[in-house]
Amino acid sequence: MNTQVSTLLTAEEFFALGDIGLAELIHGKVVRMVAPKPKHGRITLQLSSLIDQFVRSHKLGVVYAAETGYLLEREPDTIRCPDVSFVRAEIAKAHDENDYFPHSPDLAVEVMPPTDLAAKIKDKVQVWLDGGARSVWVIDPDKKTLAAYHPESPPQVFRSDEVFRDDLVLPGFTIDPLDLIFTTAT
């Protein structure tokens, strides 16, 4: 009889693994992620650049890149990494950046890869909201839409020809038109 014991990792043990490639820790288990393709990277960069420029010019906080982990649950531990995230200045200043944030960012952005199922994305959105996110944006590159989720209201879906704004998390920030994040510079 071959019995295999599955060990659940803590956030600290996960970090101690070192560079194991793209991965998250979900309920104590390492979940590897597929490297995104160029379209995903381009859209993520274009959106993060717009958000970062706005956040810096208004001194609102800090914008983090895709590999930034957030410790969302303990026992078993869960560390998720959004494609783009924003943390308010007062929270960021009080936090030691050598440790994971022990909650969701104020804004978590997910750019859907073609392989993700709607149910998987819905679960991710709920995890971010349950962890304290004030807003979660889900970008669908194929449909050219952005869905904005908030804790107490149904999602709002914006098409590429519309003006996008989310005053709940970034008052005054707009993308006009939303298609700016989907187009390539030529």
Summary of the structure (lengths in Angstrom):
residues: 186
radius of gyration: 17.0
end to end distance: 61.7
largest distance: 63.2
contacts: 499
relative contact order: 0.13
helix: 26%
strand: 28%
